[in-house]
Amino acid sequence: MNTRKSLTPLSLLLVCLLALAAHAQTARYETVRFESKLVGKTLPYNVVLPAGYHRREARVPRYPALYLLHGYTGHYDNWITKAKLTDYAAQYELIIVTPEGNNGWYADSATVPADKYESYIIQELIPDVERRYRALAAREGRAVAGLSMGGYGALKFGIKYPEMFALAASMSGAVGAASWRSEAELPRGPIGRSLRQTFGPADGAVKAQNDLFRLVGELTAEQVKSLPFLYLDCGTEDALRLLPTNLALAGLLVERRVPHEYRQLPGDHNWAYWDKQVQEVLRLAAARLAPPARDVRD
């Protein structure tokens, strides 16, 4: 016997409303195809906008912004195509920017003059975002985070540019990227060649300027006070064996009395781990950044 019942008009309306509500809870995003003068190429970035961003009001808010960096071999769209970022972002009043960094380690290369990925982020990307979008243009309104290569880059930006960020967060960060002491310590294959190309020789100035352990070790007491809050985590089953260097950096942060939080959690060096941990980074950013501030519409 067929026991299926057809939907009544009221039931059908409820189903449609629920579907619309579910759709509304997913943040929308836009892609900007930015022409970088420093790097000399198109470097697109995605911008995830909070719900109600385009709502017309007499006074519209400027939102805090989180810059979310990808990893080695990754690209600007990874956080949207490989993680549920737009779903997670829907509950926060944050602008989330996912820039293109190619395999540049978010540094100005020692050997390739056009690879100026540190200068690009600081001098071009952030000002462009704050011109195009209603992002708070102040330290308390900015956070930077990333995974693997991007985790290294995020912590470096927080330490080198403390006046720009209130939070810097690393997930499975390659925090020892510029800390090798000899060619023999470089990993074999493409990653090793990429590190050598970006940071130059072991005794070179570019490598020294990008070595997280050196940067933290040389901080003065006054510089420590000016740092953003640092967060770092790593999976206990990390396939790239990044747990020891993350643990070592956390130990150095304790030694230098740098405010931070370190977590080591079950997980590998993969998107299952980062999809989970980015939710924690979003919570941290929402808690530590300034709330949206109202502007008078022009």
Phi and psi restraints in degrees (value plus and minus 20) as a CYANA .aco file:
   2 ASN   PHI    -104.1   -64.1
   2 ASN   PSI      94.1   134.1
   3 THR   PHI    -122.2   -82.2
   3 THR   PSI     -16.2    23.8
   4 ARG   PHI     -86.1   -46.1
   4 ARG   PSI     118.8   158.8
   5 LYS   PHI    -134.8   -94.8
   5 LYS   PSI     118.6   158.6
   6 SER   PHI     -94.9   -54.9
   6 SER   PSI     131.3   171.3
   7 LEU   PHI     -93.4   -53.4
   7 LEU   PSI     116.2   156.2
   8 THR   PHI     -96.0   -56.0
   8 THR   PSI     142.1   182.1
   9 PRO   PHI     -73.9   -33.9
   9 PRO   PSI     -59.5   -19.5
  10 LEU   PHI     -86.5   -46.5
  10 LEU   PSI     -62.2   -22.2
  11 SER   PHI     -84.1   -44.1
  11 SER   PSI     -60.7   -20.7
  12 LEU   PHI     -83.1   -43.1
  12 LEU   PSI     -59.9   -19.9
  13 LEU   PHI     -82.9   -42.9
  13 LEU   PSI     -62.5   -22.5
  14 LEU   PHI     -83.0   -43.0
  14 LEU   PSI     -62.0   -22.0
  15 VAL   PHI     -80.3   -40.3
  15 VAL   PSI     -64.0   -24.0
  16 CYS   PHI     -83.6   -43.6
  16 CYS   PSI     -61.7   -21.7
  17 LEU   PHI     -85.0   -45.0
  17 LEU   PSI     -59.4   -19.4
  18 LEU   PHI     -84.8   -44.8
  18 LEU   PSI     -59.6   -19.6
  19 ALA   PHI     -84.8   -44.8
  19 ALA   PSI     -61.7   -21.7
  20 LEU   PHI     -85.0   -45.0
  20 LEU   PSI     -59.2   -19.2
  21 ALA   PHI     -84.4   -44.4
  21 ALA   PSI     -61.7   -21.7
  22 ALA   PHI     -83.3   -43.3
  22 ALA   PSI     -59.8   -19.8
  23 HIS   PHI     -85.5   -45.5
  23 HIS   PSI     -59.1   -19.1
  24 ALA   PHI     -86.4   -46.4
  24 ALA   PSI     -44.1    -4.1
  25 GLN   PHI    -101.1   -61.1
  25 GLN   PSI     -22.2    17.8
  26 THR   PHI    -119.6   -79.6
  26 THR   PSI      99.8   139.8
  27 ALA   PHI     -85.2   -45.2
  27 ALA   PSI     128.2   168.2
  28 ARG   PHI    -111.9   -71.9
  28 ARG   PSI     137.6   177.6
  29 TYR   PHI    -157.3  -117.3
  29 TYR   PSI     139.0   179.0
  30 GLU   PHI    -149.0  -109.0
  30 GLU   PSI     134.5   174.5
  31 THR   PHI    -133.4   -93.4
  31 THR   PSI     107.8   147.8
  32 VAL   PHI    -128.1   -88.1
  32 VAL   PSI     107.8   147.8
  33 ARG   PHI    -118.9   -78.9
  33 ARG   PSI      67.6   107.6
  34 PHE   PHI    -104.0   -64.0
  34 PHE   PSI     112.6   152.6
  35 GLU   PHI    -114.9   -74.9
  35 GLU   PSI      85.1   125.1
  36 SER   PHI    -102.1   -62.1
  36 SER   PSI     103.4   143.4
  37 LYS   PHI     -96.0   -56.0
  37 LYS   PSI     -53.1   -13.1
  38 LEU   PHI     -89.0   -49.0
  38 LEU   PSI     -64.8   -24.8
  39 VAL   PHI    -108.8   -68.8
  39 VAL   PSI     -42.0    -2.0
  40 GLY   PHI      55.6    95.6
  40 GLY   PSI      10.9    50.9
  41 LYS   PHI    -177.3  -137.3
  41 LYS   PSI     149.1   189.1
  42 THR   PHI     -95.7   -55.7
  42 THR   PSI     105.2   145.2
  43 LEU   PHI    -143.1  -103.1
  43 LEU   PSI      71.1   111.1
  44 PRO   PHI     -88.7   -48.7
  44 PRO   PSI     134.8   174.8
  45 TYR   PHI    -163.7  -123.7
  45 TYR   PSI     128.6   168.6
  46 ASN   PHI    -117.1   -77.1
  46 ASN   PSI     127.0   167.0
  47 VAL   PHI    -147.3  -107.3
  47 VAL   PSI      95.9   135.9
  48 VAL   PHI    -111.1   -71.1
  48 VAL   PSI     101.4   141.4
  49 LEU   PHI    -122.2   -82.2
  49 LEU   PSI     122.4   162.4
  50 PRO   PHI     -88.8   -48.8
  50 PRO   PSI     136.6   176.6
  51 ALA   PHI     -78.8   -38.8
  51 ALA   PSI     117.8   157.8
  52 GLY   PHI      62.9   102.9
  52 GLY   PSI     -14.8    25.2
  53 TYR   PHI     -77.8   -37.8
  53 TYR   PSI     -59.3   -19.3
  54 HIS   PHI    -114.5   -74.5
  54 HIS   PSI     -12.3    27.7
  55 ARG   PHI     -87.1   -47.1
  55 ARG   PSI     115.7   155.7
  56 ARG   PHI    -104.6   -64.6
  56 ARG   PSI     100.2   140.2
  57 GLU   PHI    -159.0  -119.0
  57 GLU   PSI     141.2   181.2
  58 ALA   PHI     -85.8   -45.8
  58 ALA   PSI     -56.1   -16.1
  59 ARG   PHI    -145.1  -105.1
  59 ARG   PSI     100.1   140.1
  60 VAL   PHI    -127.9   -87.9
  60 VAL   PSI     125.5   165.5
  61 PRO   PHI    -106.9   -66.9
  61 PRO   PSI     132.0   172.0
  62 ARG   PHI    -118.0   -78.0
  62 ARG   PSI     117.4   157.4
  63 TYR   PHI    -128.3   -88.3
  63 TYR   PSI     130.0   170.0
  64 PRO   PHI     -85.0   -45.0
  64 PRO   PSI     135.0   175.0
  65 ALA   PHI    -146.9  -106.9
  65 ALA   PSI     118.1   158.1
  66 LEU   PHI    -133.2   -93.2
  66 LEU   PSI     103.0   143.0
  67 TYR   PHI    -117.1   -77.1
  67 TYR   PSI      97.0   137.0
  68 LEU   PHI    -133.9   -93.9
  68 LEU   PSI      93.5   133.5
  69 LEU   PHI    -116.4   -76.4
  69 LEU   PSI     124.1   164.1
  70 HIS   PHI    -107.3   -67.3
  70 HIS   PSI     156.0   196.0
  71 GLY   PHI    -119.8   -79.8
  71 GLY   PSI    -198.2  -158.2
  72 TYR   PHI     -81.9   -41.9
  72 TYR   PSI     115.4   155.4
  73 THR   PHI      51.4    91.4
  73 THR   PSI     -20.9    19.1
  74 GLY   PHI    -109.6   -69.6
  74 GLY   PSI    -198.0  -158.0
  75 HIS   PHI    -166.2  -126.2
  75 HIS   PSI     153.8   193.8
  76 TYR   PHI     -79.0   -39.0
  76 TYR   PSI     -47.2    -7.2
  77 ASP   PHI    -109.8   -69.8
  77 ASP   PSI     -22.0    18.0
  78 ASN   PHI     -78.1   -38.1
  78 ASN   PSI     -60.7   -20.7
  79 TRP   PHI     -85.1   -45.1
  79 TRP   PSI     -42.2    -2.2
  80 ILE   PHI    -115.3   -75.3
  80 ILE   PSI     -57.4   -17.4
  81 THR   PHI    -105.5   -65.5
  81 THR   PSI     -44.7    -4.7
  82 LYS   PHI    -129.9   -89.9
  82 LYS   PSI     -31.1     8.9
  83 ALA   PHI    -153.3  -113.3
  83 ALA   PSI     146.4   186.4
  84 LYS   PHI    -112.6   -72.6
  84 LYS   PSI      28.1    68.1
  85 LEU   PHI     -80.3   -40.3
  85 LEU   PSI     -64.0   -24.0
  86 THR   PHI     -85.0   -45.0
  86 THR   PSI     -53.4   -13.4
  87 ASP   PHI     -86.1   -46.1
  87 ASP   PSI     -67.2   -27.2
  88 TYR   PHI     -88.1   -48.1
  88 TYR   PSI     -54.0   -14.0
  89 ALA   PHI     -90.3   -50.3
  89 ALA   PSI     -41.0    -1.0
  90 ALA   PHI     -80.0   -40.0
  90 ALA   PSI     -46.5    -6.5
  91 GLN   PHI    -110.4   -70.4
  91 GLN   PSI     -17.9    22.1
  92 TYR   PHI    -139.9   -99.9
  92 TYR   PSI     129.2   169.2
  93 GLU   PHI    -114.1   -74.1
  93 GLU   PSI      49.7    89.7
  94 LEU   PHI    -150.8  -110.8
  94 LEU   PSI     123.2   163.2
  95 ILE   PHI    -112.8   -72.8
  95 ILE   PSI     107.3   147.3
  96 ILE   PHI    -136.5   -96.5
  96 ILE   PSI     104.8   144.8
  97 VAL   PHI    -134.3   -94.3
  97 VAL   PSI     108.4   148.4
  98 THR   PHI    -138.0   -98.0
  98 THR   PSI      76.7   116.7
  99 PRO   PHI    -103.9   -63.9
  99 PRO   PSI     145.0   185.0
 100 GLU   PHI    -109.2   -69.2
 100 GLU   PSI     105.4   145.4
 101 GLY   PHI    -142.4  -102.4
 101 GLY   PSI     -19.3    20.7
 102 ASN   PHI      26.3    66.3
 102 ASN   PSI    -161.4  -121.4
 103 ASN   PHI    -127.3   -87.3
 103 ASN   PSI      17.1    57.1
 104 GLY   PHI    -109.0   -69.0
 104 GLY   PSI     -17.2    22.8
 105 TRP   PHI      37.1    77.1
 105 TRP   PSI       2.0    42.0
 106 TYR   PHI      29.3    69.3
 106 TYR   PSI      24.4    64.4
 107 ALA   PHI    -156.9  -116.9
 107 ALA   PSI     143.4   183.4
 108 ASP   PHI    -109.9   -69.9
 108 ASP   PSI      94.3   134.3
 109 SER   PHI     -81.1   -41.1
 109 SER   PSI     123.6   163.6
 110 ALA   PHI     -98.3   -58.3
 110 ALA   PSI     -39.8     0.2
 111 THR   PHI    -142.4  -102.4
 111 THR   PSI     -39.0     1.0
 112 VAL   PHI    -137.4   -97.4
 112 VAL   PSI      80.8   120.8
 113 PRO   PHI     -74.5   -34.5
 113 PRO   PSI     -53.5   -13.5
 114 ALA   PHI     -98.3   -58.3
 114 ALA   PSI     -36.5     3.5
 115 ASP   PHI    -102.0   -62.0
 115 ASP   PSI      60.7   100.7
 116 LYS   PHI    -132.8   -92.8
 116 LYS   PSI      44.9    84.9
 117 TYR   PHI     -98.2   -58.2
 117 TYR   PSI     -42.5    -2.5
 118 GLU   PHI     -92.7   -52.7
 118 GLU   PSI     -70.2   -30.2
 119 SER   PHI     -81.4   -41.4
 119 SER   PSI     -56.5   -16.5
 120 TYR   PHI     -79.8   -39.8
 120 TYR   PSI     -69.1   -29.1
 121 ILE   PHI     -81.7   -41.7
 121 ILE   PSI     -67.1   -27.1
 122 ILE   PHI     -98.1   -58.1
 122 ILE   PSI     -63.2   -23.2
 123 GLN   PHI    -115.1   -75.1
 123 GLN   PSI     -43.4    -3.4
 124 GLU   PHI    -135.8   -95.8
 124 GLU   PSI     -73.7   -33.7
 125 LEU   PHI     -82.1   -42.1
 125 LEU   PSI     -77.0   -37.0
 126 ILE   PHI     -80.1   -40.1
 126 ILE   PSI     -66.9   -26.9
 127 PRO   PHI     -79.8   -39.8
 127 PRO   PSI     -56.6   -16.6
 128 ASP   PHI     -86.1   -46.1
 128 ASP   PSI     -63.2   -23.2
 129 VAL   PHI     -79.6   -39.6
 129 VAL   PSI     -62.6   -22.6
 130 GLU   PHI     -95.3   -55.3
 130 GLU   PSI     -36.5     3.5
 131 ARG   PHI    -103.6   -63.6
 131 ARG   PSI     -60.4   -20.4
 132 ARG   PHI     -99.8   -59.8
 132 ARG   PSI     -53.3   -13.3
 133 TYR   PHI    -144.3  -104.3
 133 TYR   PSI     142.4   182.4
 134 ARG   PHI    -103.8   -63.8
 134 ARG   PSI      48.1    88.1
 135 ALA   PHI    -119.4   -79.4
 135 ALA   PSI     118.9   158.9
 136 LEU   PHI     -82.5   -42.5
 136 LEU   PSI     102.2   142.2
 137 ALA   PHI    -115.5   -75.5
 137 ALA   PSI      42.9    82.9
 138 ALA   PHI    -174.7  -134.7
 138 ALA   PSI     136.9   176.9
 139 ARG   PHI     -72.8   -32.8
 139 ARG   PSI     -66.1   -26.1
 140 GLU   PHI     -88.7   -48.7
 140 GLU   PSI     -27.8    12.2
 141 GLY   PHI    -126.1   -86.1
 141 GLY   PSI      -9.3    30.7
 142 ARG   PHI    -147.5  -107.5
 142 ARG   PSI     118.8   158.8
 143 ALA   PHI    -154.9  -114.9
 143 ALA   PSI     134.3   174.3
 144 VAL   PHI    -154.5  -114.5
 144 VAL   PSI     116.9   156.9
 145 ALA   PHI    -169.1  -129.1
 145 ALA   PSI     146.8   186.8
 146 GLY   PHI    -196.4  -156.4
 146 GLY   PSI     152.5   192.5
 147 LEU   PHI    -133.3   -93.3
 147 LEU   PSI     122.8   162.8
 148 SER   PHI      33.3    73.3
 148 SER   PSI    -134.4   -94.4
 149 MET   PHI     -75.4   -35.4
 149 MET   PSI     -58.6   -18.6
 150 GLY   PHI     -90.0   -50.0
 150 GLY   PSI     -50.7   -10.7
 151 GLY   PHI     -85.7   -45.7
 151 GLY   PSI     -63.2   -23.2
 152 TYR   PHI     -78.1   -38.1
 152 TYR   PSI     -68.6   -28.6
 153 GLY   PHI     -80.5   -40.5
 153 GLY   PSI     -61.0   -21.0
 154 ALA   PHI     -83.4   -43.4
 154 ALA   PSI     -66.9   -26.9
 155 LEU   PHI     -83.8   -43.8
 155 LEU   PSI     -58.6   -18.6
 156 LYS   PHI     -83.3   -43.3
 156 LYS   PSI     -64.2   -24.2
 157 PHE   PHI     -81.9   -41.9
 157 PHE   PSI     -61.0   -21.0
 158 GLY   PHI     -83.4   -43.4
 158 GLY   PSI     -57.4   -17.4
 159 ILE   PHI     -99.5   -59.5
 159 ILE   PSI     -59.4   -19.4
 160 LYS   PHI    -100.2   -60.2
 160 LYS   PSI     -46.3    -6.3
 161 TYR   PHI    -148.9  -108.9
 161 TYR   PSI      40.4    80.4
 162 PRO   PHI     -83.8   -43.8
 162 PRO   PSI     -42.0    -2.0
 163 GLU   PHI     -93.9   -53.9
 163 GLU   PSI     -28.7    11.3
 164 MET   PHI    -124.5   -84.5
 164 MET   PSI     -41.5    -1.5
 165 PHE   PHI    -151.7  -111.7
 165 PHE   PSI     123.6   163.6
 166 ALA   PHI    -116.9   -76.9
 166 ALA   PSI     -35.6     4.4
 167 LEU   PHI    -169.1  -129.1
 167 LEU   PSI     117.0   157.0
 168 ALA   PHI    -151.9  -111.9
 168 ALA   PSI     106.8   146.8
 169 ALA   PHI    -152.4  -112.4
 169 ALA   PSI     120.4   160.4
 170 SER   PHI    -146.3  -106.3
 170 SER   PSI     110.6   150.6
 171 MET   PHI    -133.1   -93.1
 171 MET   PSI     100.0   140.0
 172 SER   PHI      32.5    72.5
 172 SER   PSI      21.4    61.4
 173 GLY   PHI     -85.3   -45.3
 173 GLY   PSI     119.5   159.5
 174 ALA   PHI    -102.7   -62.7
 174 ALA   PSI      43.6    83.6
 175 VAL   PHI     -89.2   -49.2
 175 VAL   PSI     -36.5     3.5
 176 GLY   PHI    -115.6   -75.6
 176 GLY   PSI      -2.3    37.7
 177 ALA   PHI     -73.5   -33.5
 177 ALA   PSI     -59.9   -19.9
 178 ALA   PHI    -132.2   -92.2
 178 ALA   PSI       5.8    45.8
 179 SER   PHI    -128.9   -88.9
 179 SER   PSI     -14.9    25.1
 180 TRP   PHI     -90.3   -50.3
 180 TRP   PSI     125.0   165.0
 181 ARG   PHI    -122.6   -82.6
 181 ARG   PSI     -33.2     6.8
 182 SER   PHI    -175.5  -135.5
 182 SER   PSI     143.6   183.6
 183 GLU   PHI     -79.1   -39.1
 183 GLU   PSI     -50.5   -10.5
 184 ALA   PHI     -85.8   -45.8
 184 ALA   PSI     -44.0    -4.0
 185 GLU   PHI    -103.6   -63.6
 185 GLU   PSI     -31.7     8.3
 186 LEU   PHI     -88.9   -48.9
 186 LEU   PSI     118.9   158.9
 187 PRO   PHI     -84.9   -44.9
 187 PRO   PSI     130.8   170.8
 188 ARG   PHI     -96.1   -56.1
 188 ARG   PSI     137.5   177.5
 189 GLY   PHI      69.3   109.3
 189 GLY   PSI    -181.6  -141.6
 190 PRO   PHI     -79.3   -39.3
 190 PRO   PSI     -57.9   -17.9
 191 ILE   PHI     -84.1   -44.1
 191 ILE   PSI     -64.1   -24.1
 192 GLY   PHI     -82.1   -42.1
 192 GLY   PSI     -62.6   -22.6
 193 ARG   PHI     -84.9   -44.9
 193 ARG   PSI     -57.9   -17.9
 194 SER   PHI     -85.3   -45.3
 194 SER   PSI     -62.2   -22.2
 195 LEU   PHI     -83.7   -43.7
 195 LEU   PSI     -62.9   -22.9
 196 ARG   PHI     -85.2   -45.2
 196 ARG   PSI     -60.6   -20.6
 197 GLN   PHI     -85.9   -45.9
 197 GLN   PSI     -59.9   -19.9
 198 THR   PHI     -95.9   -55.9
 198 THR   PSI     -67.7   -27.7
 199 PHE   PHI    -119.1   -79.1
 199 PHE   PSI     -28.9    11.1
 200 GLY   PHI      55.5    95.5
 200 GLY   PSI    -181.8  -141.8
 201 PRO   PHI     -87.8   -47.8
 201 PRO   PSI     141.0   181.0
 202 ALA   PHI     -80.4   -40.4
 202 ALA   PSI     -50.0   -10.0
 203 ASP   PHI    -121.2   -81.2
 203 ASP   PSI      -6.1    33.9
 204 GLY   PHI    -103.8   -63.8
 204 GLY   PSI     141.4   181.4
 205 ALA   PHI     -88.6   -48.6
 205 ALA   PSI     -58.2   -18.2
 206 VAL   PHI     -84.0   -44.0
 206 VAL   PSI     -63.0   -23.0
 207 LYS   PHI     -82.0   -42.0
 207 LYS   PSI     -64.5   -24.5
 208 ALA   PHI     -81.3   -41.3
 208 ALA   PSI     -58.0   -18.0
 209 GLN   PHI     -91.5   -51.5
 209 GLN   PSI     -34.5     5.5
 210 ASN   PHI    -136.0   -96.0
 210 ASN   PSI     -14.4    25.6
 211 ASP   PHI    -101.6   -61.6
 211 ASP   PSI      89.7   129.7
 212 LEU   PHI     -78.4   -38.4
 212 LEU   PSI     -61.1   -21.1
 213 PHE   PHI     -86.1   -46.1
 213 PHE   PSI     -58.5   -18.5
 214 ARG   PHI     -88.2   -48.2
 214 ARG   PSI     -63.9   -23.9
 215 LEU   PHI     -79.9   -39.9
 215 LEU   PSI     -65.2   -25.2
 216 VAL   PHI     -89.0   -49.0
 216 VAL   PSI     -61.9   -21.9
 217 GLY   PHI     -83.2   -43.2
 217 GLY   PSI     -47.9    -7.9
 218 GLU   PHI    -117.0   -77.0
 218 GLU   PSI     -15.6    24.4
 219 LEU   PHI     -84.7   -44.7
 219 LEU   PSI     117.3   157.3
 220 THR   PHI    -103.7   -63.7
 220 THR   PSI     147.9   187.9
 221 ALA   PHI     -80.2   -40.2
 221 ALA   PSI     -58.5   -18.5
 222 GLU   PHI     -88.3   -48.3
 222 GLU   PSI     -57.4   -17.4
 223 GLN   PHI     -86.7   -46.7
 223 GLN   PSI     -56.8   -16.8
 224 VAL   PHI     -78.8   -38.8
 224 VAL   PSI     -61.1   -21.1
 225 LYS   PHI     -83.8   -43.8
 225 LYS   PSI     -46.5    -6.5
 226 SER   PHI    -109.3   -69.3
 226 SER   PSI     -26.8    13.2
 227 LEU   PHI     -89.5   -49.5
 227 LEU   PSI     132.1   172.1
 228 PRO   PHI     -90.9   -50.9
 228 PRO   PSI     146.3   186.3
 229 PHE   PHI     -88.7   -48.7
 229 PHE   PSI     113.5   153.5
 230 LEU   PHI    -127.4   -87.4
 230 LEU   PSI     119.3   159.3
 231 TYR   PHI    -149.6  -109.6
 231 TYR   PSI     115.9   155.9
 232 LEU   PHI    -165.5  -125.5
 232 LEU   PSI     123.4   163.4
 233 ASP   PHI    -160.9  -120.9
 233 ASP   PSI     145.0   185.0
 234 CYS   PHI    -178.3  -138.3
 234 CYS   PSI     125.0   165.0
 235 GLY   PHI     -96.3   -56.3
 235 GLY   PSI     121.5   161.5
 236 THR   PHI     -91.3   -51.3
 236 THR   PSI     -36.8     3.2
 237 GLU   PHI    -129.5   -89.5
 237 GLU   PSI       5.6    45.6
 238 ASP   PHI     -75.5   -35.5
 238 ASP   PSI     100.3   140.3
 239 ALA   PHI     -87.1   -47.1
 239 ALA   PSI     -45.3    -5.3
 240 LEU   PHI    -108.3   -68.3
 240 LEU   PSI     -15.0    25.0
 241 ARG   PHI      37.9    77.9
 241 ARG   PSI      25.8    65.8
 242 LEU   PHI    -110.4   -70.4
 242 LEU   PSI     -25.1    14.9
 243 LEU   PHI     -80.3   -40.3
 243 LEU   PSI     -66.1   -26.1
 244 PRO   PHI     -80.1   -40.1
 244 PRO   PSI     -60.5   -20.5
 245 THR   PHI     -92.4   -52.4
 245 THR   PSI     -53.8   -13.8
 246 ASN   PHI     -85.9   -45.9
 246 ASN   PSI     -61.8   -21.8
 247 LEU   PHI     -83.9   -43.9
 247 LEU   PSI     -59.5   -19.5
 248 ALA   PHI     -85.6   -45.6
 248 ALA   PSI     -61.3   -21.3
 249 LEU   PHI     -86.2   -46.2
 249 LEU   PSI     -60.4   -20.4
 250 ALA   PHI     -80.8   -40.8
 250 ALA   PSI     -58.9   -18.9
 251 GLY   PHI     -83.4   -43.4
 251 GLY   PSI     -59.7   -19.7
 252 LEU   PHI     -86.9   -46.9
 252 LEU   PSI     -58.1   -18.1
 253 LEU   PHI     -83.0   -43.0
 253 LEU   PSI     -59.3   -19.3
 254 VAL   PHI     -82.4   -42.4
 254 VAL   PSI     -66.7   -26.7
 255 GLU   PHI     -79.2   -39.2
 255 GLU   PSI     -60.6   -20.6
 256 ARG   PHI    -108.4   -68.4
 256 ARG   PSI     -16.6    23.4
 257 ARG   PHI      38.3    78.3
 257 ARG   PSI      22.1    62.1
 258 VAL   PHI    -107.6   -67.6
 258 VAL   PSI     103.7   143.7
 259 PRO   PHI     -79.6   -39.6
 259 PRO   PSI     104.5   144.5
 260 HIS   PHI    -184.0  -144.0
 260 HIS   PSI     151.5   191.5
 261 GLU   PHI    -154.1  -114.1
 261 GLU   PSI     111.8   151.8
 262 TYR   PHI    -142.7  -102.7
 262 TYR   PSI     115.2   155.2
 263 ARG   PHI    -153.2  -113.2
 263 ARG   PSI     117.1   157.1
 264 GLN   PHI    -139.7   -99.7
 264 GLN   PSI     106.4   146.4
 265 LEU   PHI    -151.4  -111.4
 265 LEU   PSI     135.8   175.8
 266 PRO   PHI     -78.3   -38.3
 266 PRO   PSI     112.4   152.4
 267 GLY   PHI     133.1   173.1
 267 GLY   PSI     143.1   183.1
 268 ASP   PHI    -129.5   -89.5
 268 ASP   PSI    -196.1  -156.1
 269 HIS   PHI    -109.8   -69.8
 269 HIS   PSI      53.8    93.8
 270 ASN   PHI    -174.0  -134.0
 270 ASN   PSI     155.9   195.9
 271 TRP   PHI     -92.4   -52.4
 271 TRP   PSI     -43.4    -3.4
 272 ALA   PHI     -81.6   -41.6
 272 ALA   PSI     -60.7   -20.7
 273 TYR   PHI     -90.4   -50.4
 273 TYR   PSI     -66.7   -26.7
 274 TRP   PHI     -90.8   -50.8
 274 TRP   PSI     -53.2   -13.2
 275 ASP   PHI     -82.5   -42.5
 275 ASP   PSI     -53.9   -13.9
 276 LYS   PHI     -96.1   -56.1
 276 LYS   PSI     -66.0   -26.0
 277 GLN   PHI     -94.1   -54.1
 277 GLN   PSI     -45.8    -5.8
 278 VAL   PHI     -84.5   -44.5
 278 VAL   PSI     -45.9    -5.9
 279 GLN   PHI     -85.1   -45.1
 279 GLN   PSI     -57.2   -17.2
 280 GLU   PHI     -88.7   -48.7
 280 GLU   PSI     -58.8   -18.8
 281 VAL   PHI     -83.8   -43.8
 281 VAL   PSI     -60.4   -20.4
 282 LEU   PHI     -82.3   -42.3
 282 LEU   PSI     -60.7   -20.7
 283 ARG   PHI     -83.5   -43.5
 283 ARG   PSI     -62.5   -22.5
 284 LEU   PHI     -82.5   -42.5
 284 LEU   PSI     -65.2   -25.2
 285 ALA   PHI     -82.2   -42.2
 285 ALA   PSI     -64.1   -24.1
 286 ALA   PHI     -83.2   -43.2
 286 ALA   PSI     -54.5   -14.5
 287 ALA   PHI     -99.2   -59.2
 287 ALA   PSI     -52.2   -12.2
 288 ARG   PHI    -121.0   -81.0
 288 ARG   PSI     -36.2     3.8
 289 LEU   PHI    -111.0   -71.0
 289 LEU   PSI     138.7   178.7
 290 ALA   PHI     -83.9   -43.9
 290 ALA   PSI     127.2   167.2
 291 PRO   PHI     -91.4   -51.4
 291 PRO   PSI     146.4   186.4
 292 PRO   PHI     -75.6   -35.6
 292 PRO   PSI     122.0   162.0
 293 ALA   PHI    -135.3   -95.3
 293 ALA   PSI     117.0   157.0
 294 ARG   PHI    -100.7   -60.7
 294 ARG   PSI     117.4   157.4
 295 ASP   PHI    -134.4   -94.4
 295 ASP   PSI     134.4   174.4
 296 VAL   PHI    -104.5   -64.5
 296 VAL   PSI     109.4   149.4
 297 ARG   PHI     -83.1   -43.1
 297 ARG   PSI     116.8   156.8
